[in-house]
Amino acid sequence: MTDLRTCWVGFFGNKVGGNVEWHNNQTLDPDGNEIASNTIQRNLDCSHNAPPPQIGDSITEGRGPNTVLGRNTGQCPPVVIPD
Protein backbone atom coordinates (compact mmCIF):
# COMPACT_ATOMS: atom_id res chain seq x y z
CA MET A 1 0.00 0.00 0.00
CA THR A 2 1.63 3.22 -1.11
CA ASP A 3 0.59 6.89 -1.38
CA LEU A 4 -2.99 6.44 -0.14
CA ARG A 5 -4.82 9.57 1.10
CA THR A 6 -8.05 8.80 2.99
CA CYS A 7 -9.96 9.19 6.25
CA TRP A 8 -9.03 5.73 7.55
CA VAL A 9 -7.43 2.51 6.29
CA GLY A 10 -7.21 -0.90 7.92
CA PHE A 11 -5.41 -4.13 7.03
CA PHE A 12 -6.72 -6.99 9.21
CA GLY A 13 -6.71 -10.78 9.32
CA ASN A 14 -4.79 -11.37 6.09
CA LYS A 15 -2.41 -14.24 5.32
CA VAL A 16 0.36 -12.92 3.09
CA GLY A 17 2.85 -15.32 1.51
CA GLY A 18 5.43 -12.60 0.81
CA ASN A 19 6.25 -9.08 2.01
CA VAL A 20 3.94 -6.25 3.08
CA GLU A 21 5.12 -2.72 2.35
CA TRP A 22 3.17 0.23 3.82
CA HIS A 23 4.67 3.55 2.68
CA ASN A 24 3.71 7.22 2.46
CA ASN A 25 0.04 6.77 3.43
CA GLN A 26 -1.87 9.58 5.14
CA THR A 27 -5.18 9.49 6.99
CA LEU A 28 -7.23 12.28 8.57
CA ASP A 29 -8.10 10.10 11.58
CA PRO A 30 -5.29 10.34 14.20
CA ASP A 31 -5.30 6.55 14.52
CA GLY A 32 -6.30 5.91 10.93
CA ASN A 33 -3.48 3.62 9.78
CA GLU A 34 -4.33 0.30 11.44
CA ILE A 35 -2.49 -2.95 10.73
CA ALA A 36 -3.37 -5.92 12.97
CA SER A 37 -3.96 -9.67 13.17
CA ASN A 38 -2.14 -10.47 9.93
CA THR A 39 0.20 -13.39 9.32
CA ILE A 40 3.05 -12.29 7.07
CA GLN A 41 5.44 -14.96 5.81
CA ARG A 42 8.28 -12.57 4.99
CA ASN A 43 8.81 -8.92 6.01
CA LEU A 44 6.63 -6.03 7.17
CA ASP A 45 8.12 -2.64 6.30
CA CYS A 46 6.48 0.73 7.08
CA SER A 47 7.82 4.24 6.40
CA HIS A 48 6.73 7.87 5.92
CA ASN A 49 3.14 7.28 7.08
CA ALA A 50 1.06 9.88 8.92
CA PRO A 51 0.00 8.81 11.44
CA PRO A 52 2.35 5.85 11.92
CA PRO A 53 0.67 2.44 11.53
CA GLN A 54 -0.65 0.88 14.75
CA ILE A 55 -2.94 -1.80 16.11
CA GLY A 56 -5.23 1.01 17.28
CA ASP A 57 -8.69 0.58 18.73
CA SER A 58 -9.15 -2.59 16.68
CA ILE A 59 -7.74 -4.41 19.71
CA THR A 60 -11.14 -3.92 21.37
CA GLU A 61 -12.62 -5.96 18.50
CA GLY A 62 -10.45 -8.98 19.32
CA ARG A 63 -7.65 -8.15 16.92
CA GLY A 64 -4.07 -8.32 18.10
CA PRO A 65 -0.51 -7.96 16.88
CA ASN A 66 0.67 -9.17 13.50
CA THR A 67 2.70 -12.35 13.21
CA VAL A 68 5.75 -11.68 11.05
CA LEU A 69 8.12 -14.51 10.12
CA GLY A 70 10.75 -12.16 8.67
CA ARG A 71 11.73 -8.63 9.69
CA ASN A 72 9.45 -5.92 11.09
CA THR A 73 11.03 -2.57 10.19
CA GLY A 74 10.36 1.15 10.23
CA GLN A 75 7.14 2.50 11.73
CA CYS A 76 5.31 -0.83 11.82
CA PRO A 77 3.42 -1.75 15.01
CA PRO A 78 4.86 -4.37 17.40
CA VAL A 79 4.55 -7.97 16.25
CA VAL A 80 4.47 -11.53 17.55
CA ILE A 81 7.56 -13.42 16.44
CA PRO A 82 6.88 -17.19 16.50
CA ASP A 83 9.38 -19.56 18.13
PyMOL Python script that loads the backbone (N, CA, C, O; Angstrom):
from pymol import cmd

cmd.read_pdbstr("""\
ATOM      1  N   MET A   1       0.865  -1.150   0.000  1.00  0.00           N
ATOM      2  CA  MET A   1       0.000   0.000   0.000  1.00  0.00           C
ATOM      3  C   MET A   1       0.915   1.217   0.000  1.00  0.00           C
ATOM      4  O   MET A   1       1.745   1.379   0.895  1.00  0.00           O
ATOM      5  N   THR A   2       0.763   2.058  -0.993  1.00  0.00           N
ATOM      6  CA  THR A   2       1.630   3.224  -1.111  1.00  0.00           C
ATOM      7  C   THR A   2       0.839   4.436  -1.587  1.00  0.00           C
ATOM      8  O   THR A   2      -0.007   4.335  -2.476  1.00  0.00           O
ATOM      9  N   ASP A   3       1.130   5.587  -0.977  1.00  0.00           N
ATOM     10  CA  ASP A   3       0.593   6.893  -1.383  1.00  0.00           C
ATOM     11  C   ASP A   3      -0.923   7.023  -1.285  1.00  0.00           C
ATOM     12  O   ASP A   3      -1.527   7.755  -2.069  1.00  0.00           O
ATOM     13  N   LEU A   4      -1.549   6.326  -0.339  1.00  0.00           N
ATOM     14  CA  LEU A   4      -2.993   6.439  -0.141  1.00  0.00           C
ATOM     15  C   LEU A   4      -3.304   7.675   0.706  1.00  0.00           C
ATOM     16  O   LEU A   4      -2.615   7.936   1.692  1.00  0.00           O
ATOM     17  N   ARG A   5      -4.321   8.427   0.336  1.00  0.00           N
ATOM     18  CA  ARG A   5      -4.822   9.574   1.100  1.00  0.00           C
ATOM     19  C   ARG A   5      -6.299   9.308   1.369  1.00  0.00           C
ATOM     20  O   ARG A   5      -7.091   9.232   0.430  1.00  0.00           O
ATOM     21  N   THR A   6      -6.685   9.165   2.649  1.00  0.00           N
ATOM     22  CA  THR A   6      -8.052   8.800   2.986  1.00  0.00           C
ATOM     23  C   THR A   6      -8.367   9.212   4.416  1.00  0.00           C
ATOM     24  O   THR A   6      -7.516   9.769   5.109  1.00  0.00           O
ATOM     25  N   CYS A   7      -9.578   8.941   4.853  1.00  0.00           N
ATOM     26  CA  CYS A   7      -9.964   9.188   6.247  1.00  0.00           C
ATOM     27  C   CYS A   7      -9.375   8.127   7.160  1.00  0.00           C
ATOM     28  O   CYS A   7      -8.867   8.438   8.237  1.00  0.00           O
ATOM     29  N   TRP A   8      -9.445   6.868   6.728  1.00  0.00           N
ATOM     30  CA  TRP A   8      -9.029   5.731   7.549  1.00  0.00           C
ATOM     31  C   TRP A   8      -8.698   4.567   6.625  1.00  0.00           C
ATOM     32  O   TRP A   8      -9.306   4.418   5.565  1.00  0.00           O
ATOM     33  N   VAL A   9      -7.732   3.742   7.027  1.00  0.00           N
ATOM     34  CA  VAL A   9      -7.426   2.515   6.287  1.00  0.00           C
ATOM     35  C   VAL A   9      -7.045   1.431   7.296  1.00  0.00           C
ATOM     36  O   VAL A   9      -6.322   1.686   8.260  1.00  0.00           O
ATOM     37  N   GLY A  10      -7.544   0.220   7.054  1.00  0.00           N
ATOM     38  CA  GLY A  10      -7.214  -0.903   7.919  1.00  0.00           C
ATOM     39  C   GLY A  10      -6.810  -2.112   7.103  1.00  0.00           C
ATOM     40  O   GLY A  10      -7.301  -2.323   5.994  1.00  0.00           O
ATOM     41  N   PHE A  11      -5.913  -2.900   7.662  1.00  0.00           N
ATOM     42  CA  PHE A  11      -5.412  -4.127   7.034  1.00  0.00           C
ATOM     43  C   PHE A  11      -5.432  -5.191   8.119  1.00  0.00           C
ATOM     44  O   PHE A  11      -4.534  -5.240   8.960  1.00  0.00           O
ATOM     45  N   PHE A  12      -6.476  -6.064   8.105  1.00  0.00           N
ATOM     46  CA  PHE A  12      -6.724  -6.986   9.206  1.00  0.00           C
ATOM     47  C   PHE A  12      -6.932  -8.422   8.727  1.00  0.00           C
ATOM     48  O   PHE A  12      -7.566  -8.662   7.699  1.00  0.00           O
ATOM     49  N   GLY A  13      -6.387  -9.371   9.488  1.00  0.00           N
ATOM     50  CA  GLY A  13      -6.709 -10.780   9.316  1.00  0.00           C
ATOM     51  C   GLY A  13      -6.268 -11.411   8.004  1.00  0.00           C
ATOM     52  O   GLY A  13      -6.846 -12.407   7.570  1.00  0.00           O
ATOM     53  N   ASN A  14      -5.258 -10.844   7.375  1.00  0.00           N
ATOM     54  CA  ASN A  14      -4.791 -11.372   6.093  1.00  0.00           C
ATOM     55  C   ASN A  14      -3.662 -12.371   6.296  1.00  0.00           C
ATOM     56  O   ASN A  14      -2.919 -12.294   7.274  1.00  0.00           O
ATOM     57  N   LYS A  15      -3.541 -13.311   5.362  1.00  0.00           N
ATOM     58  CA  LYS A  15      -2.415 -14.236   5.316  1.00  0.00           C
ATOM     59  C   LYS A  15      -1.654 -13.908   4.044  1.00  0.00           C
ATOM     60  O   LYS A  15      -2.146 -14.118   2.936  1.00  0.00           O
ATOM     61  N   VAL A  16      -0.444 -13.389   4.220  1.00  0.00           N
ATOM     62  CA  VAL A  16       0.356 -12.920   3.095  1.00  0.00           C
ATOM     63  C   VAL A  16       1.570 -13.832   2.947  1.00  0.00           C
ATOM     64  O   VAL A  16       2.329 -14.017   3.898  1.00  0.00           O
ATOM     65  N   GLY A  17       1.753 -14.400   1.760  1.00  0.00           N
ATOM     66  CA  GLY A  17       2.852 -15.319   1.511  1.00  0.00           C
ATOM     67  C   GLY A  17       4.185 -14.642   1.260  1.00  0.00           C
ATOM     68  O   GLY A  17       5.215 -15.315   1.220  1.00  0.00           O
ATOM     69  N   GLY A  18       4.193 -13.332   1.090  1.00  0.00           N
ATOM     70  CA  GLY A  18       5.426 -12.599   0.810  1.00  0.00           C
ATOM     71  C   GLY A  18       5.598 -11.446   1.777  1.00  0.00           C
ATOM     72  O   GLY A  18       5.365 -11.581   2.978  1.00  0.00           O
ATOM     73  N   ASN A  19       6.016 -10.297   1.229  1.00  0.00           N
ATOM     74  CA  ASN A  19       6.249  -9.084   2.009  1.00  0.00           C
ATOM     75  C   ASN A  19       5.021  -8.183   2.020  1.00  0.00           C
ATOM     76  O   ASN A  19       4.187  -8.250   1.117  1.00  0.00           O
ATOM     77  N   VAL A  20       4.912  -7.337   3.048  1.00  0.00           N
ATOM     78  CA  VAL A  20       3.940  -6.246   3.076  1.00  0.00           C
ATOM     79  C   VAL A  20       4.730  -4.958   3.220  1.00  0.00           C
ATOM     80  O   VAL A  20       5.539  -4.809   4.136  1.00  0.00           O
ATOM     81  N   GLU A  21       4.485  -4.027   2.300  1.00  0.00           N
ATOM     82  CA  GLU A  21       5.123  -2.719   2.351  1.00  0.00           C
ATOM     83  C   GLU A  21       4.031  -1.668   2.493  1.00  0.00           C
ATOM     84  O   GLU A  21       3.069  -1.660   1.725  1.00  0.00           O
ATOM     85  N   TRP A  22       4.177  -0.783   3.472  1.00  0.00           N
ATOM     86  CA  TRP A  22       3.174   0.231   3.819  1.00  0.00           C
ATOM     87  C   TRP A  22       3.903   1.563   3.879  1.00  0.00           C
ATOM     88  O   TRP A  22       4.525   1.888   4.891  1.00  0.00           O
ATOM     89  N   HIS A  23       3.829   2.348   2.786  1.00  0.00           N
ATOM     90  CA  HIS A  23       4.667   3.546   2.683  1.00  0.00           C
ATOM     91  C   HIS A  23       3.870   4.778   2.249  1.00  0.00           C
ATOM     92  O   HIS A  23       3.007   4.707   1.374  1.00  0.00           O
ATOM     93  N   ASN A  24       4.183   5.903   2.885  1.00  0.00           N
ATOM     94  CA  ASN A  24       3.710   7.222   2.462  1.00  0.00           C
ATOM     95  C   ASN A  24       2.183   7.318   2.392  1.00  0.00           C
ATOM     96  O   ASN A  24       1.640   7.938   1.477  1.00  0.00           O
ATOM     97  N   ASN A  25       1.499   6.709   3.352  1.00  0.00           N
ATOM     98  CA  ASN A  25       0.036   6.773   3.428  1.00  0.00           C
ATOM     99  C   ASN A  25      -0.367   7.792   4.483  1.00  0.00           C
ATOM    100  O   ASN A  25       0.262   7.880   5.537  1.00  0.00           O
ATOM    101  N   GLN A  26      -1.408   8.556   4.203  1.00  0.00           N
ATOM    102  CA  GLN A  26      -1.871   9.576   5.144  1.00  0.00           C
ATOM    103  C   GLN A  26      -3.367   9.440   5.371  1.00  0.00           C
ATOM    104  O   GLN A  26      -4.144   9.262   4.433  1.00  0.00           O
ATOM    105  N   THR A  27      -3.757   9.526   6.647  1.00  0.00           N
ATOM    106  CA  THR A  27      -5.177   9.490   6.990  1.00  0.00           C
ATOM    107  C   THR A  27      -5.521  10.710   7.840  1.00  0.00           C
ATOM    108  O   THR A  27      -4.666  11.237   8.553  1.00  0.00           O
ATOM    109  N   LEU A  28      -6.766  11.155   7.763  1.00  0.00           N
ATOM    110  CA  LEU A  28      -7.225  12.278   8.568  1.00  0.00           C
ATOM    111  C   LEU A  28      -7.470  11.875  10.016  1.00  0.00           C
ATOM    112  O   LEU A  28      -7.312  12.694  10.921  1.00  0.00           O
ATOM    113  N   ASP A  29      -7.852  10.624  10.243  1.00  0.00           N
ATOM    114  CA  ASP A  29      -8.097  10.101  11.584  1.00  0.00           C
ATOM    115  C   ASP A  29      -6.744   9.938  12.288  1.00  0.00           C
ATOM    116  O   ASP A  29      -5.832   9.351  11.707  1.00  0.00           O
ATOM    117  N   PRO A  30      -6.586  10.440  13.523  1.00  0.00           N
ATOM    118  CA  PRO A  30      -5.295  10.343  14.203  1.00  0.00           C
ATOM    119  C   PRO A  30      -4.830   8.915  14.481  1.00  0.00           C
ATOM    120  O   PRO A  30      -3.646   8.693  14.732  1.00  0.00           O
ATOM    121  N   ASP A  31      -5.740   7.948  14.440  1.00  0.00           N
ATOM    122  CA  ASP A  31      -5.300   6.548  14.524  1.00  0.00           C
ATOM    123  C   ASP A  31      -5.802   5.784  13.303  1.00  0.00           C
ATOM    124  O   ASP A  31      -6.266   4.649  13.410  1.00  0.00           O
ATOM    125  N   GLY A  32      -5.703   6.421  12.152  1.00  0.00           N
ATOM    126  CA  GLY A  32      -6.304   5.911  10.928  1.00  0.00           C
ATOM    127  C   GLY A  32      -5.527   4.883  10.145  1.00  0.00           C
ATOM    128  O   GLY A  32      -6.093   4.268   9.241  1.00  0.00           O
ATOM    129  N   ASN A  33      -4.264   4.662  10.441  1.00  0.00           N
ATOM    130  CA  ASN A  33      -3.476   3.619   9.777  1.00  0.00           C
ATOM    131  C   ASN A  33      -3.412   2.421  10.719  1.00  0.00           C
ATOM    132  O   ASN A  33      -2.571   2.389  11.617  1.00  0.00           O
ATOM    133  N   GLU A  34      -4.283   1.443  10.529  1.00  0.00           N
ATOM    134  CA  GLU A  34      -4.328   0.304  11.441  1.00  0.00           C
ATOM    135  C   GLU A  34      -3.950  -0.982  10.711  1.00  0.00           C
ATOM    136  O   GLU A  34      -4.527  -1.330   9.681  1.00  0.00           O
ATOM    137  N   ILE A  35      -2.961  -1.677  11.278  1.00  0.00           N
ATOM    138  CA  ILE A  35      -2.489  -2.950  10.727  1.00  0.00           C
ATOM    139  C   ILE A  35      -2.457  -3.940  11.890  1.00  0.00           C
ATOM    140  O   ILE A  35      -1.674  -3.771  12.824  1.00  0.00           O
ATOM    141  N   ALA A  36      -3.310  -4.983  11.840  1.00  0.00           N
ATOM    142  CA  ALA A  36      -3.372  -5.919  12.969  1.00  0.00           C
ATOM    143  C   ALA A  36      -3.846  -7.301  12.523  1.00  0.00           C
ATOM    144  O   ALA A  36      -4.521  -7.455  11.506  1.00  0.00           O
ATOM    145  N   SER A  37      -3.473  -8.284  13.309  1.00  0.00           N
ATOM    146  CA  SER A  37      -3.955  -9.673  13.168  1.00  0.00           C
ATOM    147  C   SER A  37      -3.642 -10.304  11.820  1.00  0.00           C
ATOM    148  O   SER A  37      -4.377 -11.175  11.354  1.00  0.00           O
ATOM    149  N   ASN A  38      -2.565  -9.873  11.199  1.00  0.00           N
ATOM    150  CA  ASN A  38      -2.139 -10.468   9.930  1.00  0.00           C
ATOM    151  C   ASN A  38      -1.038 -11.489  10.193  1.00  0.00           C
ATOM    152  O   ASN A  38      -0.307 -11.381  11.177  1.00  0.00           O
ATOM    153  N   THR A  39      -0.922 -12.477   9.314  1.00  0.00           N
ATOM    154  CA  THR A  39       0.204 -13.394   9.320  1.00  0.00           C
ATOM    155  C   THR A  39       0.984 -13.131   8.041  1.00  0.00           C
ATOM    156  O   THR A  39       0.476 -13.316   6.935  1.00  0.00           O
ATOM    157  N   ILE A  40       2.222 -12.696   8.211  1.00  0.00           N
ATOM    158  CA  ILE A  40       3.049 -12.289   7.069  1.00  0.00           C
ATOM    159  C   ILE A  40       4.264 -13.205   7.023  1.00  0.00           C
ATOM    160  O   ILE A  40       5.062 -13.239   7.960  1.00  0.00           O
ATOM    161  N   GLN A  41       4.398 -13.945   5.932  1.00  0.00           N
ATOM    162  CA  GLN A  41       5.443 -14.962   5.813  1.00  0.00           C
ATOM    163  C   GLN A  41       6.844 -14.379   5.673  1.00  0.00           C
ATOM    164  O   GLN A  41       7.823 -15.037   6.025  1.00  0.00           O
ATOM    165  N   ARG A  42       6.951 -13.169   5.169  1.00  0.00           N
ATOM    166  CA  ARG A  42       8.275 -12.572   4.989  1.00  0.00           C
ATOM    167  C   ARG A  42       8.392 -11.338   5.862  1.00  0.00           C
ATOM    168  O   ARG A  42       8.362 -11.452   7.088  1.00  0.00           O
ATOM    169  N   ASN A  43       8.525 -10.144   5.260  1.00  0.00           N
ATOM    170  CA  ASN A  43       8.814  -8.924   6.005  1.00  0.00           C
ATOM    171  C   ASN A  43       7.643  -7.945   6.004  1.00  0.00           C
ATOM    172  O   ASN A  43       6.836  -7.918   5.075  1.00  0.00           O
ATOM    173  N   LEU A  44       7.569  -7.141   7.068  1.00  0.00           N
ATOM    174  CA  LEU A  44       6.631  -6.033   7.169  1.00  0.00           C
ATOM    175  C   LEU A  44       7.460  -4.769   7.295  1.00  0.00           C
ATOM    176  O   LEU A  44       8.218  -4.611   8.252  1.00  0.00           O
ATOM    177  N   ASP A  45       7.318  -3.859   6.323  1.00  0.00           N
ATOM    178  CA  ASP A  45       8.115  -2.637   6.302  1.00  0.00           C
ATOM    179  C   ASP A  45       7.192  -1.431   6.169  1.00  0.00           C
ATOM    180  O   ASP A  45       6.357  -1.386   5.266  1.00  0.00           O
ATOM    181  N   CYS A  46       7.337  -0.458   7.057  1.00  0.00           N
ATOM    182  CA  CYS A  46       6.481   0.732   7.076  1.00  0.00           C
ATOM    183  C   CYS A  46       7.351   1.981   7.170  1.00  0.00           C
ATOM    184  O   CYS A  46       8.273   2.038   7.984  1.00  0.00           O
ATOM    185  N   SER A  47       7.056   2.991   6.328  1.00  0.00           N
ATOM    186  CA  SER A  47       7.817   4.237   6.402  1.00  0.00           C
ATOM    187  C   SER A  47       7.016   5.415   5.854  1.00  0.00           C
ATOM    188  O   SER A  47       6.179   5.255   4.965  1.00  0.00           O
ATOM    189  N   HIS A  48       7.287   6.597   6.398  1.00  0.00           N
ATOM    190  CA  HIS A  48       6.730   7.870   5.918  1.00  0.00           C
ATOM    191  C   HIS A  48       5.199   7.906   5.941  1.00  0.00           C
ATOM    192  O   HIS A  48       4.580   8.499   5.057  1.00  0.00           O
ATOM    193  N   ASN A  49       4.591   7.280   6.942  1.00  0.00           N
ATOM    194  CA  ASN A  49       3.139   7.283   7.078  1.00  0.00           C
ATOM    195  C   ASN A  49       2.725   8.306   8.131  1.00  0.00           C
ATOM    196  O   ASN A  49       3.448   8.526   9.103  1.00  0.00           O
ATOM    197  N   ALA A  50       1.581   8.921   7.945  1.00  0.00           N
ATOM    198  CA  ALA A  50       1.061   9.885   8.917  1.00  0.00           C
ATOM    199  C   ALA A  50      -0.424   9.629   9.116  1.00  0.00           C
ATOM    200  O   ALA A  50      -1.212   9.842   8.195  1.00  0.00           O
ATOM    201  N   PRO A  51      -0.819   9.181  10.291  1.00  0.00           N
ATOM    202  CA  PRO A  51       0.002   8.805  11.441  1.00  0.00           C
ATOM    203  C   PRO A  51       0.709   7.470  11.202  1.00  0.00           C
ATOM    204  O   PRO A  51       0.381   6.748  10.260  1.00  0.00           O
ATOM    205  N   PRO A  52       1.686   7.144  12.064  1.00  0.00           N
ATOM    206  CA  PRO A  52       2.354   5.851  11.922  1.00  0.00           C
ATOM    207  C   PRO A  52       1.358   4.700  12.086  1.00  0.00           C
ATOM    208  O   PRO A  52       0.407   4.823  12.858  1.00  0.00           O
ATOM    209  N   PRO A  53       1.555   3.595  11.381  1.00  0.00           N
ATOM    210  CA  PRO A  53       0.666   2.440  11.534  1.00  0.00           C
ATOM    211  C   PRO A  53       0.665   1.923  12.970  1.00  0.00           C
ATOM    212  O   PRO A  53       1.666   2.018  13.680  1.00  0.00           O
ATOM    213  N   GLN A  54      -0.482   1.372  13.384  1.00  0.00           N
ATOM    214  CA  GLN A  54      -0.646   0.877  14.748  1.00  0.00           C
ATOM    215  C   GLN A  54      -1.723  -0.197  14.784  1.00  0.00           C
ATOM    216  O   GLN A  54      -2.429  -0.411  13.798  1.00  0.00           O
ATOM    217  N   ILE A  55      -1.846  -0.862  15.908  1.00  0.00           N
ATOM    218  CA  ILE A  55      -2.941  -1.802  16.112  1.00  0.00           C
ATOM    219  C   ILE A  55      -4.219  -1.013  16.371  1.00  0.00           C
ATOM    220  O   ILE A  55      -5.295  -1.410  15.925  1.00  0.00           O
ATOM    221  N   GLY A  56      -4.107   0.092  17.084  1.00  0.00           N
ATOM    222  CA  GLY A  56      -5.229   1.007  17.283  1.00  0.00           C
ATOM    223  C   GLY A  56      -6.365   0.431  18.098  1.00  0.00           C
ATOM    224  O   GLY A  56      -6.185  -0.527  18.850  1.00  0.00           O
ATOM    225  N   ASP A  57      -7.530   1.020  17.944  1.00  0.00           N
ATOM    226  CA  ASP A  57      -8.691   0.581  18.727  1.00  0.00           C
ATOM    227  C   ASP A  57      -9.270  -0.724  18.208  1.00  0.00           C
ATOM    228  O   ASP A  57     -10.252  -1.220  18.761  1.00  0.00           O
ATOM    229  N   SER A  58      -8.692  -1.290  17.166  1.00  0.00           N
ATOM    230  CA  SER A  58      -9.153  -2.592  16.682  1.00  0.00           C
ATOM    231  C   SER A  58      -8.901  -3.674  17.718  1.00  0.00           C
ATOM    232  O   SER A  58      -9.512  -4.742  17.655  1.00  0.00           O
ATOM    233  N   ILE A  59      -8.008  -3.416  18.675  1.00  0.00           N
ATOM    234  CA  ILE A  59      -7.742  -4.408  19.713  1.00  0.00           C
ATOM    235  C   ILE A  59      -8.997  -4.688  20.531  1.00  0.00           C
ATOM    236  O   ILE A  59      -9.150  -5.785  21.069  1.00  0.00           O
ATOM    237  N   THR A  60      -9.893  -3.715  20.632  1.00  0.00           N
ATOM    238  CA  THR A  60     -11.141  -3.917  21.366  1.00  0.00           C
ATOM    239  C   THR A  60     -12.084  -4.847  20.601  1.00  0.00           C
ATOM    240  O   THR A  60     -13.054  -5.350  21.167  1.00  0.00           O
ATOM    241  N   GLU A  61     -11.803  -5.073  19.329  1.00  0.00           N
ATOM    242  CA  GLU A  61     -12.616  -5.959  18.501  1.00  0.00           C
ATOM    243  C   GLU A  61     -11.993  -7.350  18.391  1.00  0.00           C
ATOM    244  O   GLU A  61     -12.346  -8.128  17.505  1.00  0.00           O
ATOM    245  N   GLY A  62     -11.066  -7.657  19.297  1.00  0.00           N
ATOM    246  CA  GLY A  62     -10.455  -8.983  19.317  1.00  0.00           C
ATOM    247  C   GLY A  62      -9.270  -9.138  18.392  1.00  0.00           C
ATOM    248  O   GLY A  62      -8.756 -10.244  18.226  1.00  0.00           O
ATOM    249  N   ARG A  63      -8.829  -8.058  17.789  1.00  0.00           N
ATOM    250  CA  ARG A  63      -7.652  -8.145  16.923  1.00  0.00           C
ATOM    251  C   ARG A  63      -6.408  -7.873  17.752  1.00  0.00           C
ATOM    252  O   ARG A  63      -6.446  -7.115  18.721  1.00  0.00           O
ATOM    253  N   GLY A  64      -5.305  -8.503  17.358  1.00  0.00           N
ATOM    254  CA  GLY A  64      -4.066  -8.317  18.096  1.00  0.00           C
ATOM    255  C   GLY A  64      -2.910  -8.051  17.171  1.00  0.00           C
ATOM    256  O   GLY A  64      -3.103  -7.679  16.013  1.00  0.00           O
ATOM    257  N   PRO A  65      -1.705  -8.240  17.675  1.00  0.00           N
ATOM    258  CA  PRO A  65      -0.512  -7.958  16.882  1.00  0.00           C
ATOM    259  C   PRO A  65      -0.419  -8.839  15.636  1.00  0.00           C
ATOM    260  O   PRO A  65      -1.053  -9.890  15.544  1.00  0.00           O
ATOM    261  N   ASN A  66       0.376  -8.386  14.700  1.00  0.00           N
ATOM    262  CA  ASN A  66       0.673  -9.169  13.503  1.00  0.00           C
ATOM    263  C   ASN A  66       1.696 -10.236  13.856  1.00  0.00           C
ATOM    264  O   ASN A  66       2.501 -10.059  14.770  1.00  0.00           O
ATOM    265  N   THR A  67       1.658 -11.345  13.126  1.00  0.00           N
ATOM    266  CA  THR A  67       2.702 -12.354  13.210  1.00  0.00           C
ATOM    267  C   THR A  67       3.553 -12.197  11.962  1.00  0.00           C
ATOM    268  O   THR A  67       3.057 -12.323  10.842  1.00  0.00           O
ATOM    269  N   VAL A  68       4.839 -11.921  12.161  1.00  0.00           N
ATOM    270  CA  VAL A  68       5.753 -11.679  11.046  1.00  0.00           C
ATOM    271  C   VAL A  68       6.891 -12.688  11.149  1.00  0.00           C
ATOM    272  O   VAL A  68       7.586 -12.743  12.163  1.00  0.00           O
ATOM    273  N   LEU A  69       7.080 -13.485  10.101  1.00  0.00           N
ATOM    274  CA  LEU A  69       8.121 -14.513  10.124  1.00  0.00           C
ATOM    275  C   LEU A  69       9.481 -13.964   9.709  1.00  0.00           C
ATOM    276  O   LEU A  69      10.507 -14.585   9.985  1.00  0.00           O
ATOM    277  N   GLY A  70       9.500 -12.811   9.052  1.00  0.00           N
ATOM    278  CA  GLY A  70      10.751 -12.163   8.666  1.00  0.00           C
ATOM    279  C   GLY A  70      11.030 -10.968   9.563  1.00  0.00           C
ATOM    280  O   GLY A  70      10.917 -11.055  10.786  1.00  0.00           O
ATOM    281  N   ARG A  71      11.396  -9.850   8.939  1.00  0.00           N
ATOM    282  CA  ARG A  71      11.728  -8.632   9.687  1.00  0.00           C
ATOM    283  C   ARG A  71      10.519  -7.708   9.780  1.00  0.00           C
ATOM    284  O   ARG A  71       9.670  -7.681   8.889  1.00  0.00           O
ATOM    285  N   ASN A  72      10.459  -6.957  10.867  1.00  0.00           N
ATOM    286  CA  ASN A  72       9.455  -5.916  11.087  1.00  0.00           C
ATOM    287  C   ASN A  72      10.238  -4.612  11.209  1.00  0.00           C
ATOM    288  O   ASN A  72      10.914  -4.397  12.215  1.00  0.00           O
ATOM    289  N   THR A  73      10.161  -3.733  10.200  1.00  0.00           N
ATOM    290  CA  THR A  73      11.034  -2.568  10.188  1.00  0.00           C
ATOM    291  C   THR A  73      10.263  -1.263  10.034  1.00  0.00           C
ATOM    292  O   THR A  73       9.108  -1.246   9.609  1.00  0.00           O
ATOM    293  N   GLY A  74      10.931  -0.175  10.389  1.00  0.00           N
ATOM    294  CA  GLY A  74      10.361   1.153  10.230  1.00  0.00           C
ATOM    295  C   GLY A  74       9.302   1.451  11.279  1.00  0.00           C
ATOM    296  O   GLY A  74       9.473   1.138  12.457  1.00  0.00           O
ATOM    297  N   GLN A  75       8.206   2.057  10.837  1.00  0.00           N
ATOM    298  CA  GLN A  75       7.136   2.500  11.727  1.00  0.00           C
ATOM    299  C   GLN A  75       6.133   1.408  12.081  1.00  0.00           C
ATOM    300  O   GLN A  75       5.166   1.693  12.787  1.00  0.00           O
ATOM    301  N   CYS A  76       6.313   0.215  11.640  1.00  0.00           N
ATOM    302  CA  CYS A  76       5.306  -0.827  11.824  1.00  0.00           C
ATOM    303  C   CYS A  76       5.027  -1.086  13.298  1.00  0.00           C
ATOM    304  O   CYS A  76       5.916  -0.953  14.139  1.00  0.00           O
ATOM    305  N   PRO A  77       3.756  -1.465  13.613  1.00  0.00           N
ATOM    306  CA  PRO A  77       3.420  -1.751  15.006  1.00  0.00           C
ATOM    307  C   PRO A  77       4.142  -3.001  15.501  1.00  0.00           C
ATOM    308  O   PRO A  77       4.630  -3.797  14.698  1.00  0.00           O
ATOM    309  N   PRO A  78       4.212  -3.174  16.824  1.00  0.00           N
ATOM    310  CA  PRO A  78       4.858  -4.367  17.395  1.00  0.00           C
ATOM    311  C   PRO A  78       4.216  -5.651  16.846  1.00  0.00           C
ATOM    312  O   PRO A  78       3.047  -5.673  16.461  1.00  0.00           O
ATOM    313  N   VAL A  79       5.016  -6.702  16.827  1.00  0.00           N
ATOM    314  CA  VAL A  79       4.552  -7.971  16.252  1.00  0.00           C
ATOM    315  C   VAL A  79       4.813  -9.127  17.199  1.00  0.00           C
ATOM    316  O   VAL A  79       5.569  -9.010  18.164  1.00  0.00           O
ATOM    317  N   VAL A  80       4.167 -10.248  16.899  1.00  0.00           N
ATOM    318  CA  VAL A  80       4.469 -11.526  17.547  1.00  0.00           C
ATOM    319  C   VAL A  80       5.456 -12.222  16.635  1.00  0.00           C
ATOM    320  O   VAL A  80       5.221 -12.345  15.433  1.00  0.00           O
ATOM    321  N   ILE A  81       6.561 -12.679  17.205  1.00  0.00           N
ATOM    322  CA  ILE A  81       7.557 -13.423  16.440  1.00  0.00           C
ATOM    323  C   ILE A  81       7.489 -14.876  16.930  1.00  0.00           C
ATOM    324  O   ILE A  81       7.844 -15.164  18.073  1.00  0.00           O
ATOM    325  N   PRO A  82       7.030 -15.791  16.060  1.00  0.00           N
ATOM    326  CA  PRO A  82       6.875 -17.189  16.497  1.00  0.00           C
ATOM    327  C   PRO A  82       8.220 -17.830  16.853  1.00  0.00           C
ATOM    328  O   PRO A  82       9.269 -17.441  16.339  1.00  0.00           O
ATOM    329  N   ASP A  83       8.160 -18.818  17.744  1.00  0.00           N
ATOM    330  CA  ASP A  83       9.379 -19.559  18.135  1.00  0.00           C
ATOM    331  C   ASP A  83       9.925 -20.333  16.967  1.00  0.00           C
ATOM    332  O   ASP A  83      10.942 -21.015  17.099  1.00  0.00           O
TER     333      ASP A  83
END
""", "prot")
cmd.dss("prot")
cmd.show_as("cartoon", "prot")
cmd.util.cbc("prot")
cmd.orient("prot")
